[in-house]
């Protein structure tokens, strides 16, 4: 009885922990989206001149810098090592640094492909693509790491995908616009590549937490550091080789002419960095599948919030789709917890703490233990 009460208490606290993470992601990225719209649509005025900010690569570089700095400050405040836990600190090896670079490149390429695909797709296909992000996460986890999920996870993914996509597809649209446009093979190819790269990125991040015992702040710092460096190199390349097409020079000139844009960019970058703290924290404690579930359902809950706040109308088909999502979340939160046996969870923890190579095992040993091992090996050799 005591063990059952402990497991029920831990599942309840885990559920509240997940709700806290979801609230942080929703709150900060809702504000982040409002600030992004303000920066990209507002006409800044100075000395009779009017202009809009359109230098998104510079904006992403500034945000990556803010996020890396915020993560580094949190590492200092919590007195964490650069890599690993307090009990098992280690230096970032070339293999680990290459993994960070690989994920940063894939994330940047996936984002670019996603934006480019929007030019060649109609509205329903774009919505379905955004709503199906859970599917490639599961697929890439299976293909890359042969990771298998419980049966209820597949049901949950199917319900959320159907619910979110249906909710947005059944939304009444005034006018045709983009929905009347057709799909091209190029657009579908770009969308598929974007989804697969996103799935691979999430599965690689999951594996880094397991193999190197990283904390969320450490992964956030290195990821944003490498992303910022990639963007900086790209901007500097155009600055020196094609100065007439340089976003960096144009953005600097824009900030000089319209200094009122700087507070908006600062707030946007800070809000995105704070949101990333919740994202990487969720990734560390709950995995990529739970994180993508939160990010996919974010738009649905944002629309529901605006429904009650601004008294917008929702048809019965959309309410049916909302019920599907809530059914999936209930299935994930409660039924999933009770379906897991204590032995199964113990086996999972053992698997997660396994280190695959001798080099990684050596990295996670404390310095004094390393010396003992080296001395022990030397004595054995002398005896031989």
Secondary structure as UniProt FT lines:
FT   HELIX           2..41
FT   STRAND          44..46
FT   TURN            47..48
FT   STRAND          49..51
FT   HELIX           56..77
FT   TURN            78..79
FT   HELIX           94..117
FT   HELIX           118..120
FT   HELIX           123..131
FT   HELIX           133..145
FT   HELIX           151..169
FT   HELIX           177..180
FT   HELIX           185..212
FT   HELIX           216..241
FT   HELIX           243..245
FT   HELIX           247..257
FT   TURN            259..260
FT   HELIX           261..286
FT   HELIX           288..310
FT   HELIX           316..330
FT   HELIX           331..335
FT   HELIX           336..339
FT   HELIX           342..353
FT   HELIX           358..363
FT   HELIX           367..383
//
